[in-house]
């Protein structure tokens, strides 16, 4: 068959040397593509940590300060003494905020405070959906993939309806391949709060503690009950 192909190419004006060049070129392209796929899937590059601009950093600082406000009737003071120990202070919820608001960039910038985590996890906020891209180093003793770093993605739907939070696992993918629902415990596309929120445990406590969840393109808002 190969000789027939070569003969056909020769009839069309290709010499044996040209045919050999075409075959070698195809082999090189195949090898390069294979190496590229191996690099992408088994040796992926770390994510680039998000670095906020000065105005963005000032806004994030104000938000963090708002989460831990100084009571209006309390004199301003440094919470840390000169020796580096914390100042004693009576507990109070006066003036405390029960809302958390962060942008997608702010969440990823907070991850950047932990350099290793920021280079292994990236969060995306879209309408009613929180997604994560994760790079997972595998244990050297793990079969086949030991010592490699694999890519994973996950998506979780968050919303608030009928005075209850809605939390739905959209899926988990490993190296671009979605995992079967059976491997996820049959939890895919199920409202976890509705399914488990009536039983004692985490989901019931979570539902009773949340007053509002809103996830929009690039923004997250979470409000807690008293």
SEVO-729973 format. One record per residue: x, y, z of N, C-alpha, C in turn; chain; residue number from 1. Coordinates in steps of 0.02 Angstrom, whole numbers, plus 32768, in hexadecimal, padded with zeros to 4 digits. Layout:
BEGIN
    nx    ny    nz   cax   cay   caz    cx    cy    cz  chain  resi
     X     Y     Z     X     Y     Z     X     Y     Z      A   NUM
...
END
This chain:
BEGIN
    nx    ny    nz   cax   cay   caz    cx    cy    cz  chain  resi
  802A  7FC4  8000  8000  8000  8000  802C  803F  8000      A     1
  8060  803C  802A  808D  8075  802F  80B0  8082  7FED      A     2
  80C4  804B  7FCB  80E6  8054  7F8B  80B7  8071  7F57      A     3
  8075  805F  7F5C  8044  807A  7F2D  803C  80C5  7F38      A     4
  803B  80DA  7F79  8035  8122  7F87  8071  8148  7F6D      A     5
  80AC  812C  7F7A  80E9  814D  7F62  80E9  8150  7F16      A     6
  80D3  8118  7EF5  80D1  8118  7EAC  80A1  814C  7E92      A     7
  8067  8152  7EB5  8035  8183  7EA0  8051  81C9  7EA7      A     8
  8076  81D6  7EDF  8094  8218  7EE8  80C9  8226  7EB3      A     9
  80ED  81F0  7EA1  8122  81F8  7E6E  8103  820A  7E2B      A    10
  80C8  81EB  7E1C  80A6  81FA  7DDE  8090  8243  7DDC      A    11
  8081  825F  7E17  806A  82A4  7E1B  80A3  82D5  7E1C      A    12
  80E0  82BC  7E14  811A  82E9  7E0F  8143  82EE  7E4E      A    13
  8136  82C3  7E82  815C  82C5  7EC0  8193  8291  7EBD      A    14
  81CF  82A6  7ECC  8207  8277  7ECC  8208  8250  7F0E      A    15
  8231  821D  7F11  8236  81F5  7F4F  824E  821F  7F89      A    16
  827B  824E  7F7C  8295  827A  7FB1  825E  82A7  7FCC      A    17
  8233  82C0  7F9F  81FC  82EB  7FB5  81CA  82C4  7FDF      A    18
  81BB  8286  7FC9  818E  825C  7FF0  81AA  8250  8036      A    19
  81EB  8241  803A  820B  8236  807A  8206  8274  80A6      A    20
  820E  82AF  8088  8209  82EE  80AD  81C3  82F8  80CA      A    21
  8190  82E7  80A1  814B  82EE  80B8  813E  82C0  80F3      A    22
  8156  8281  80EE  814C  8250  8124  816F  8267  8164      A    23
  81AD  827F  815E  81D2  8296  8198  81B0  82D4  81B7      A    24
  8197  8300  818C  8174  833C  81A5  8135  8329  81CC      A    25
  8110  82F8  81B3  80D4  82E1  81D6  80E6  82C2  8219      A    26
  811D  829C  821A  8133  827E  8259  8146  82B3  828B      A    27
  8169  82E6  8276  817E  831C  82A3  8142  8342  82BF      A    28
  8111  834F  8294  80D4  8372  82AB  80AF  8347  82DE      A    29
  80AB  8305  82D2  8089  82D8  8300  80AD  82D6  8343      A    30
  80F0  82D2  8341  8117  82D0  837F  810F  8312  83A6      A    31
  8112  834A  8382  810B  838B  83A3  80C6  8393  83C4      A    32
  8092  837D  839F  804E  8380  83BA  8047  8354  83F8      A    33
  8065  8318  83F6  8061  82EA  842F  8084  8308  846C      A    34
  80C0  8325  8461  80E5  8344  8498  80BE  837F  84B5      A    35
  809D  83A6  8489  8075  83DF  84A0  803B  83C8  84CC      A    36
  8018  8391  84B7  7FE1  8377  84DE  7FF8  835C  8521      A    37
  8032  833A  8521  804E  8322  8561  805E  835C  858F      A    38
  807B  8391  8572  808C  83CC  859A  804E  83EC  85B8      A    39
  8019  83F2  858F  7FDC  8413  85A6  7FB9  83EA  85DC      A    40
  7FB5  83A8  85D3  7F8E  837F  8601  7FB5  8367  863D      A    41
  7FF5  8358  8635  801B  833B  866C  804C  836C  868C      A    42
  805F  83A1  8669  808D  83D2  8685  8073  8419  8679      A    43
  8035  8427  868E  8018  8469  8680  803D  84A0  86A7      A    44
  803F  84DB  8689  805F  8514  86AA  8033  852D  86E2      A    45
  8054  8549  8715  802E  8566  874D  8005  85A1  8735      A    46
  7FCD  85AE  8759  7FA5  85E9  874A  7FCB  8627  8760      A    47
  7FBD  865E  873F  7FDB  869E  8751  7FB1  86BF  8787      A    48
  7FCD  86CB  87C4  7FA6  86EB  87F9  7F8D  872F  87E5      A    49
  7F50  8740  87FC  7F33  8782  87EE  7F54  87B7  8819      A    50
  7F69  87ED  87FA  7F86  8825  881E  7F58  8861  8815      A    51
  7F3D  887B  884B  7F0E  88B3  8848  7F33  88F5  883C      A    52
  7F11  8921  8819  7F2C  8965  8812  7F25  8989  8854      A    53
  7F44  89C3  885A  7F41  89E9  8899  7EF9  89FA  88AD      A    54
  7ECF  8A15  887F  7E89  8A23  8892  7E63  89E4  88A7      A    55
  7E70  89AB  8883  7E4E  896D  8895  7E65  8954  88DA      A    56
  7EA5  895D  88E8  7EC0  8947  8929  7EA3  8971  8961      A    57
  7E9C  89B3  8956  7E7E  89DE  8989  7E35  89CB  8996      A    58
  7E10  89BA  8961  7DCB  89A6  8968  7DC6  8965  898F      A    59
  7DF1  8935  8980  7DF1  88F5  89A4  7E02  88FF  89ED      A    60
  7E31  892B  89FB  7E44  893A  8A40  7E09  8957  8A67      A    61
  7DE3  8984  8A46  7DA9  89A1  8A67  7D74  896C  8A75      A    62
  7D6C  893D  8A46  7D3C  8907  8A50  7D50  88DB  8A8B      A    63
  7D90  88CA  8A90  7DA8  88A0  8AC6  7DA1  88C5  8B09      A    64
  7DAF  8906  8B09  7DA7  892D  8B46  7D5E  8930  8B5A      A    65
  7D31  8932  8B28  7CEA  8935  8B36  7CD1  88F5  8B58      A    66
  7CF4  88BD  8B4A  7CE1  887D  8B69  7CF5  887A  8BB2      A    67
  7D24  88A4  8BC6  7D3C  88A5  8C0B  7D3E  88EC  8C24      A    68
  7D03  890C  8C2B  7D01  8953  8C3B  7D11  8960  8C84      A    69
  7D29  899C  8C92  7D34  89B3  8CD6  7CF3  89D2  8CEE      A    70
  7CD8  89BE  8D29  7C9A  89DB  8D42  7C9D  8A27  8D43      A    71
  7C65  8A47  8D31  7C65  8A90  8D2B  7C72  8AB2  8D6D      A    72
  7C62  8A92  8DA6  7C6C  8AB1  8DE7  7CAF  8A9F  8E06      A    73
  7CD8  8A7A  8DE0  7D19  8A64  8DFA  7D50  8A91  8DDF      A    74
  7D80  8AA3  8E08  7DB8  8ACC  8DF0  7DE3  8AA4  8DC0      A    75
  7DFC  8AC6  8D8D  7E28  8AA5  8D5C  7E68  8A8F  8D7E      A    76
  7E7D  8A52  8D72  7EBB  8A3A  8D8F  7ED6  8A01  8D64      A    77
  7F16  89F6  8D6B  7F36  89C0  8D46  7F26  897E  8D69      A    78
  7F09  894D  8D45  7EF7  890D  8D66  7F33  88E5  8D7D      A    79
  7F6F  88F8  8D66  7FAC  88D3  8D78  7FD9  8900  8DA1      A    80
  7FF3  88E7  8DD8  801F  890E  8E03  8064  8913  8DE3      A    81
  808F  893C  8E02  80D3  8944  8DE8  80FA  8903  8DEB      A    82
  80E8  88D8  8E19  810B  8898  8E1F  80F2  8864  8DED      A    83
  80BD  8876  8DC8  80A3  8848  8D95  806A  881D  8DAC      A    84
  8052  8826  8DEA  8019  8800  8E02  7FD8  8826  8DF6      A    85
  7FA0  8801  8DF5  7F5F  8820  8DE9  7F46  8844  8E27      A    86
  7F24  887C  8E1B  7F04  88A0  8E52  7EC4  887B  8E66      A    87
  7EB6  8874  8EA7  7E76  8857  8EBC  7E3C  8885  8EAB      A    88
  7E04  8867  8E98  7DCB  8890  8E84  7D8A  8868  8E90      A    89
  7D58  8889  8EAE  7D18  8869  8EBB  7CF4  885B  8E79      A    90
  7CD4  8821  8E73  7CB1  880E  8E36  7C72  8839  8E2D      A    91
  7C67  884E  8DF0  7C2A  8874  8DE0  7C1A  886B  8D96      A    92
  7BD9  8867  8D85  7BC3  8864  8D40  7BAA  88A8  8D27      A    93
  7BB2  88DB  8D50  7B9B  891E  8D3E  7BC2  8936  8D01      A    94
  7B9E  894A  8CCE  7BBE  8964  8C91  7BDB  892F  8C64      A    95
  7BD3  88EF  8C76  7BF0  88BA  8C4D  7BC5  88AF  8C0F      A    96
  7BE5  88A4  8BD7  7BC1  8897  8B98  7BB5  884D  8B90      A    97
  7B7A  883B  8B77  7B69  87F5  8B6A  7B6C  87E6  8B1F      A    98
  7B88  8813  8AF9  7B8D  880A  8AB1  7BD6  8805  8A9B      A    99
  7BE1  87DA  8A6A  7C23  87D4  8A4A  7C1A  87E0  8A00      A   100
  7C40  880F  89E5  7C3D  881F  899E  7C84  881F  8982      A   101
  7C90  87F5  8951  7CD2  87F3  8931  7CC9  87EB  88E6      A   102
  7CF8  8808  88C1  7CFA  87FE  8879  7D24  87C0  886B      A   103
  7D20  87A9  882D  7D48  876F  8819  7D92  877E  8820      A   104
  7DA8  87B9  880D  7DEE  87CB  8812  7E04  87CE  885B      A   105
  7DD8  87E8  8886  7DE9  87EC  88CD  7DF1  87A7  88EC      A   106
  7DC5  8778  88DB  7DCB  8734  88F5  7E0C  8714  88DF      A   107
  7E1D  871C  889F  7E5B  86FF  8887  7E98  8723  88A3      A   108
  7E91  8763  88B1  7EC8  8788  88D1  7ED2  8771  8919      A   109
  7E9B  8761  893B  7EA2  8746  897F  7EC5  8703  897E      A   110
  7EB7  86DB  894B  7EDC  869C  8943  7F26  86A9  8939      A   111
  7F36  86E1  8919  7F7B  86F1  890A  7FA4  86FE  8948      A   112
  7F83  8709  8982  7FA8  8710  89C0  7FCA  86CF  89D2      A   113
  7FB0  8697  89BA  7FD0  8657  89C0  7FEA  8645  897A      A   114
  802A  8650  896E  8046  864A  892A  8039  8606  890C      A   115
  8042  85D0  8933  8039  858C  8918  7FF0  8582  8903      A   116
  7FC1  859A  892D  7F7B  8590  891E  7F66  85B9  88E1      A   117
  7F7E  85F7  88DC  7F6B  8622  88A4  7F83  8605  8861      A   118
  7FBA  85E1  8862  7FD4  85C4  8824  7FB4  8581  8813      A   119
  7F8A  8567  8841  7F69  8527  8836  7F1D  852C  8830      A   120
  7F00  8565  8844  7EB7  856D  8843  7EA5  85B0  8824      A   121
  7E73  85B0  87F9  7E59  85EE  87DB  7E0D  85EB  87DD      A   122
  7DED  8620  87F6  7DA5  8622  87FF  7D85  864F  87CB      A   123
  7D4C  8638  87B1  7D25  865F  8780  7CDE  8667  879B      A   124
  7CC5  86A5  8797  7C81  86B5  87AC  7C57  86C8  8770      A   125
  7C21  86A3  8763  7BF1  86B5  872F  7BAC  86B1  874E      A   126
  7B78  86C0  8727  7B35  86C2  8743  7B22  867F  8763      A   127
  7B18  8681  87A5  7B02  8647  87CD  7B34  860D  87CB      A   128
  7B72  861A  87B9  7BA2  85E3  87B2  7BE7  85F7  87CB      A   129
  7C03  85CE  87F7  7C48  85D6  880D  7C6F  859C  87EF      A   130
  7CA2  85AB  87C8  7CCB  8578  87A8  7D13  857D  87C1      A   131
  7D35  8545  87C1  7D7B  8544  87D7  7DA4  851A  87A7      A   132
  7DDF  8534  8797  7E11  850D  8773  7E47  84FB  87A5      A   133
  7E5B  84BC  87A5  7E89  84A4  87D9  7EC0  847B  87B9      A   134
  7EFD  8486  87CF  7F36  845C  87BD  7F47  8430  87F9      A   135
  7F44  83EE  87F0  7F4C  83C0  8828  7F8B  8396  881F      A   136
  7FC0  83A3  8847  7FFB  8378  8845  7FE9  8333  8861      A   137
  7FFB  82FF  883D  7FEB  82BB  8853  8024  829E  887B      A   138
  8013  8274  88AB  8044  8253  88D5  8072  8228  88A8      A   139
  80B2  8227  88B6  80E0  81FF  888C  80CD  81B5  8887      A   140
  80AB  819B  88BB  8099  8154  88BB  8056  8147  8899      A   141
  8034  817B  8880  7FF4  8172  885F  7FFE  814D  881D      A   142
  7FD4  811A  880E  7FDE  80F3  87D0  7FD9  811F  8792      A   143
  8005  8113  8763  8007  8132  8720  8016  817D  8722      A   144
  7FF4  81A2  874F  7FFB  81EB  874F  8027  8204  8789      A   145
  804A  81D7  87AA  8074  81EA  87E3  80A7  821F  87D0      A   146
  80AB  8254  87F9  80DB  828A  87ED  80C5  82BC  87B9      A   147
  808D  82B1  8797  8074  82DF  8764  8044  8311  8784      A   148
  8036  8346  875F  8004  8377  8773  7FCB  8375  8741      A   149
  7F8F  8368  875A  7F55  8363  872D  7F28  839F  8736      A   150
  7F02  83AE  8702  7ED4  83E6  8703  7E8E  83CF  8714      A   151
  7E6D  83F5  873F  7E28  83E6  8752  7DFF  8425  874F      A   152
  7DBF  841D  8741  7D8F  8455  8741  7D50  843F  8765      A   153
  7D30  846F  8787  7CF2  8460  87AA  7CC5  849D  87A7      A   154
  7C84  8490  87A7  7C53  84C6  87A5  7C1B  84B9  87D8      A   155
  7C09  84ED  87FE  7BD5  84E7  8830  7BA5  8522  8828      A   156
  7B65  8513  8821  7B32  8547  881B  7B1E  855F  8860      A   157
  7B1C  85A1  8869  7B05  85C0  88A7  7AD0  85F4  8897      A   158
  7A97  85F0  88B9  7A63  8623  88B2  7A38  8622  88F1      A   159
  7A04  864A  88F1  79D8  864D  892C  7990  8652  8914      A   160
  7968  861F  8925  7923  861D  890F  78F6  8603  8947      A   161
  78BA  8620  894C  7889  860A  897E  78A6  860B  89C5      A   162
  78CC  8640  89D3  78E9  864B  8A15  791B  8615  8A29      A   163
  793A  85F4  89F7  796C  85C1  8A06  79A3  85C5  89D1      A   164
  79E1  85B7  89E7  7A16  85B4  89B5  7A0E  8576  8989      A   165
  7A25  857D  894B  7A25  8545  891B  7A6D  8537  8908      A   166
  7A82  84FA  8914  7AC8  84E6  8905  7AC5  84A7  88DB      A   167
  7ADE  84AB  889E  7ADA  8473  886F  7B1F  8467  8850      A   168
  7B38  842B  8857  7B77  8418  8837  7B6B  840E  87ED      A   169
  7B8C  8436  87C3  7B84  8430  877B  7BB1  83FA  875E      A   170
  7BEA  83EE  877D  7C15  83B9  8764  7C5D  83C4  8777      A   171
  7C84  838F  876C  7CCC  838F  8777  7CED  836E  873B      A   172
  7D21  838E  8721  7D45  8373  86E7  7D8E  8369  86F9      A   173
  7DAB  8333  86E3  7DF2  8325  86EC  7E12  8321  86A7      A   174
  7E43  834D  869B  7E65  834E  865B  7E34  8356  8621      A   175
  7DFF  837D  862D  7DCF  838C  85FA  7D98  8359  85F1      A   176
  7D9B  8323  8619  7D69  82ED  8613  7D39  82F2  864E      A   177
  7CF8  82FE  8643  7CC8  8301  867B  7CC2  82BE  869E      A   178
  7CC4  82BF  86E1  7CBE  8281  8707  7C75  826A  8707      A   179
  7C6A  8228  8705  7C25  820E  8707  7C02  8222  8748      A   180
  7BC1  822B  8744  7B9A  823D  877F  7BA2  8208  87B6      A   181
  7BA9  81C9  87A2  7BB0  8193  87D3  7BF0  819C  87FC      A   182
  7C24  81B7  87DD  7C63  81C2  8801  7C5E  81FD  8830      A   183
  7C2C  8228  8826  7C21  8262  8851  7BEB  8254  8885      A   184
  7BDD  8216  8891  7BAC  8203  88C3  7B65  8211  88AE      A   185
  7B58  821A  886D  7B15  8229  8855  7AFE  826E  8868      A   186
  7B2D  829C  8878  7B1B  82DE  8891  7B17  8313  885A      A   187
  7B28  8301  881C  7B29  8331  87E6  7AE2  8348  87D5      A   188
  7ADB  838B  87CD  7A9B  83AA  87B9  7A63  839F  87EC      A   189
  7A76  8396  882B  7A45  8390  8861  7A4D  83CB  8890      A   190
  7A14  83E9  88A5  7A16  841F  88D6  7A28  8400  891A      A   191
  7A66  840A  892F  7A7F  83EA  896B  7A5B  8402  89AA      A   192
  7A47  8442  89AB  7A23  845C  89E5  79DE  843D  89E8      A   193
  79BC  8438  89B0  7979  841A  89AE  797C  83CF  89BE      A   194
  79B2  83AF  89A8  79B9  8367  89B2  79CC  8355  89FA      A   195
  79F8  837D  8A18  7A12  836C  8A5A  7A04  83A0  8A90      A   196
  79E6  83D8  8A7D  79DC  840F  8AAC  79A9  8402  8AE2      A   197
  7980  83CE  8ADB  794E  83BF  8B0E  7968  838F  8B43      A   198
  79A3  8374  8B38  79C3  8347  8B68  79F7  836D  8B91      A   199
  7A02  8356  8BCE  7A35  8376  8BF7  7A79  836D  8BD7      A   200
  7A9E  83A2  8BD5  7AE0  839D  8BB7  7AF5  83DE  8B96      A   201
  7B29  83D9  8B6C  7B47  8415  8B4F  7B16  843D  8B25      A   202
  7AF0  841C  8AF8  7AC7  8441  8AC8  7A8D  8464  8AEA      A   203
  7A72  8447  8B20  7A3D  8468  8B44  7A59  84A6  8B68      A   204
  7A92  849F  8B88  7AB2  84D7  8BAA  7AC4  850E  8B78      A   205
  7ADE  84F9  8B3E  7AF0  852A  8B0A  7AB3  8551  8AF4      A   206
  7A7C  852E  8AE6  7A3F  854F  8ACE  7A23  8580  8B01      A   207
  7A25  856C  8B41  7A09  8597  8B75  7A36  85D3  8B84      A   208
  7A75  85CF  8B72  7AA3  8606  8B80  7AA9  8639  8B49      A   209
  7A8E  8629  8B0E  7A95  8655  8AD4  7A54  867A  8AC7      A   210
  7A58  86BD  8AC3  7A1D  86E6  8AB5  7A17  86F6  8A6B      A   211
  7A4F  86F6  8A46  7A4D  8707  89FF  7A8F  86F3  89DE      A   212
  7A8A  86D8  89A2  7AC4  86CB  8978  7AB6  86E8  8933      A   213
  7AE6  870E  8919  7ADF  8728  88D5  7B23  8723  88B2      A   214
  7B24  86FC  887D  7B61  86F5  8854  7B51  8710  8810      A   215
  7B75  8744  87FC  7B6C  8764  87BB  7BAE  8763  8796      A   216
  7BAD  8779  8759  7BEA  877B  8730  7C1F  87A4  8753      A   217
  7C52  8782  876E  7C8A  87A4  878D  7C7F  87BB  87D4      A   218
  7C46  87AA  87F4  7C38  87C2  8837  7C14  878E  8861      A   219
  7C22  878F  88A3  7C04  8762  88D3  7BEB  878B  890F      A   220
  7BAD  877C  8925  7B92  879C  8961  7B73  8765  898C      A   221
  7B85  8765  89CC  7B6C  8734  89FC  7B57  8759  8A3B      A   222
  7B19  874D  8A51  7AFF  876C  8A8E  7AEB  8736  8AC0      A   223
  7AFF  8740  8AFF  7AF2  870E  8B33  7AB7  8723  8B5F      A   224
  7A96  86F1  8B7B  7A62  86FE  8BAE  7A83  870D  8BF1      A   225
  7A5D  8728  8C1F  7A77  8734  8C62  7A7F  86F2  8C87      A   226
END
